[in-house]
């Protein structure tokens, strides 16, 4: 399957015009966009858009998509423990993903896991912040890569990969090559004690300076 993605070239733009990207999201379309780590793939938090991301990437059903929000208020329907609020207050915007309970089904299946949790983050990348401000709703996110391949970190790699995947309906926001970065640290705050599911850019020891009782469990 082949197909060229749509392209919004933002290389060198200090204050990029994201009107086209916001309209694309409002119409239910998918985006490939830069984050603070690698290029991501996502779209609206709707069942249709979530299914489209999964099909395009070949993502297993047991791996829910992340939700990017403009602030903690953007995830107000989730259950915020005291520890989650403290971590968000100190590390957001930043490379910490918090896993929170979603008992009311605020997010659709595929973002909401089988056990009823959702991973959320406020990205420090200025383009993501501007995109969310313009769109006004959460945006799904997963790393842009084919199964078994590393995520892409440049616009050129993103174009090549999207072409291979047949992503002719995806709008690529190309800002060039991203600086090398570790993935986000994932902390499950859905239980009585927070658990580090993946150690990334923020070390567990730094988290323990805030919450000494946090459990550290590294998974790949």
C-alpha positions in Angstrom: 0.0 0.0 0.0 1.4 3.4 -1.0 0.3 7.0 -0.8 1.8 10.3 -0.1 0.7 12.2 3.1 -0.4 15.9 2.9 2.4 18.2 4.0 2.5 21.4 6.0 6.1 22.6 5.9 6.8 24.5 9.1 10.6 24.4 8.9 12.1 27.7 10.1 8.7 29.0 11.2 8.9 30.8 14.6 5.2 31.2 15.0 3.7 28.7 12.6 0.2 29.1 11.2 -1.7 26.0 12.4 -5.1 26.9 10.9 -4.9 24.0 8.4 -3.9 21.5 11.1 -6.7 22.6 13.4 -9.3 22.4 10.6 -8.0 18.9 9.7 -8.5 17.8 13.3 -12.0 19.3 13.4 -12.8 17.3 10.3 -11.7 14.1 12.0 -8.3 13.8 10.2 -5.1 12.4 11.5 -1.8 14.3 12.0 1.9 13.3 12.1 3.5 16.0 14.3 6.6 16.7 16.3 6.7 16.1 20.1 9.5 16.7 22.7 10.8 13.2 22.0 10.0 11.9 18.4 7.4 12.5 15.7 4.0 11.3 16.8 0.8 10.1 15.1 -2.6 11.0 16.4 -5.9 12.7 15.9 -9.2 13.5 17.7 -10.2 11.4 20.8 -13.0 9.8 18.9 -13.6 6.0 18.3 -13.3 6.6 14.5 -10.0 8.4 14.7 -8.6 6.0 17.3 -9.4 3.1 15.0 -7.8 4.9 12.1 -4.5 5.4 14.0 -4.5 1.7 15.1 -5.1 0.4 11.5 -2.5 2.7 10.0 0.2 1.8 12.6 -0.8 -1.8 13.1 -1.0 -1.2 16.8 -2.1 -4.0 19.1 -5.5 -3.6 20.8 -3.9 -4.1 24.2 -1.8 -0.9 23.8 -3.9 2.2 24.2 -3.0 5.5 22.7 -1.8 8.4 24.9 -3.9 11.6 25.3 -2.2 14.9 25.1 -4.0 17.7 26.9 -3.3 21.5 27.1 -3.4 21.4 31.0 -4.5 19.2 33.9 -8.0 20.9 33.4 -8.1 19.1 30.0 -8.2 15.8 31.9 -10.7 16.9 34.6 -13.0 13.9 34.0 -10.2 11.5 35.2 -9.6 10.6 38.9 -6.8 12.8 40.2 -5.0 11.4 43.3 -3.0 13.8 45.5 0.2 12.2 44.2 -0.9 12.7 40.6 -1.7 16.4 41.2 1.7 16.9 42.8 3.5 15.2 39.9 1.6 17.2 37.3 2.2 20.4 39.2 5.9 19.9 39.2 6.6 18.1 35.9 4.0 19.4 33.5 4.5 20.6 30.8 7.2 17.9 30.5 8.1 14.3 29.8 6.0 12.6 32.5 2.9 10.6 31.4 0.4 10.0 34.2 -1.9 7.0 34.1 -5.2 7.9 35.7 -8.6 6.1 36.3 -11.4 7.0 33.9 -14.5 5.6 35.7 -17.0 7.7 33.7 -15.6 6.7 30.3 -14.5 10.2 29.4 -12.2 8.8 26.8 -13.1 6.2 24.1 -11.8 2.6 24.1 -8.4 2.5 22.6 -7.4 5.6 24.6 -9.1 4.2 27.7 -7.4 0.8 28.5 -9.3 -2.4 29.3 -8.8 -1.8 33.0 -10.3 1.7 32.7 -7.2 3.9 32.8 -5.9 6.7 30.5 -2.4 7.9 30.0 -2.2 11.7 29.8 0.5 14.3 29.3 1.0 18.0 28.8 3.7 18.3 26.2 6.4 21.0 26.5 6.8 21.2 22.7 5.5 24.7 21.7 3.9 23.4 18.5 1.9 20.8 20.4 0.8 23.5 22.9 -0.3 25.8 20.1 -2.1 23.0 18.3 -4.0 22.0 21.4 -4.8 25.7 22.2 -6.3 26.0 18.7 -8.1 22.7 18.7 -9.4 23.0 22.2 -9.7 19.3 22.9 -7.3 16.4 23.7 -5.2 14.9 20.9 -4.2 11.2 20.8 -0.6 10.4 20.4 1.6 7.4 19.7 5.1 7.3 18.3 5.3 7.4 14.5 6.9 4.1 13.5 6.1 0.9 11.7 5.9 -2.3 13.7 9.3 -3.5 14.8 11.0 -0.2 13.7 12.3 2.7 15.7 10.2 5.9 15.9 11.2 8.6 13.3 12.8 11.9 14.4 12.9 13.9 11.2 10.3 15.2 8.7 12.0 13.4 5.9 11.8 10.0 7.7 8.2 10.8 8.5 7.3 11.4 4.9 9.0 8.2 3.8 7.3 6.1 6.4 3.9 7.6 5.9 4.3 6.9 2.2 5.1 3.3 2.9 2.0 3.0 5.2 -0.3 4.5 2.6 -1.2 7.4 4.8 -2.6 9.7 2.1 -5.1 11.1 4.5 -2.6 12.1 7.2 -1.4 15.7 7.4 2.4 15.9 8.3 3.6 18.9 10.3 7.2 19.0 9.2 9.6 21.0 11.5 12.7 19.2 10.3 14.9 17.0 12.5 14.2 16.8 16.3 16.9 16.8 18.9 17.7 13.4 20.4 15.6 12.7 23.6 14.6 9.9 25.9 10.9 8.9 26.0 8.6 10.2 28.6 8.6 8.6 32.1 5.2 6.8 32.6 3.8 6.8 36.2 0.6 4.8 37.1 -1.3 6.9 39.6 -4.5 4.8 39.4 -3.7 2.8 42.6 -3.0 3.7 46.2 0.8 4.1 45.5 2.2 5.5 42.3 4.2 3.0 40.2 6.8 3.9 37.5 5.9 1.8 34.5 8.6 3.1 32.3 11.6 5.2 33.3 12.5 7.8 30.7 13.5 11.4 30.6 12.7 12.0 34.2 14.6 9.5 36.5 12.7 7.6 39.2 15.1 9.0 41.8 14.0 12.5 40.9 10.3 11.4 41.3 11.2 10.0 44.7 12.3 13.5 45.8 8.7 14.4 45.4 6.9 11.2 46.4 9.4 9.0 48.5 7.0 6.0 48.5 6.8 5.7 44.7 7.5 2.2 43.3 10.0 1.9 40.5 9.3 -0.9 38.0 11.0 -0.5 34.6 9.5 -2.1 31.6 10.4 -1.7 27.9 
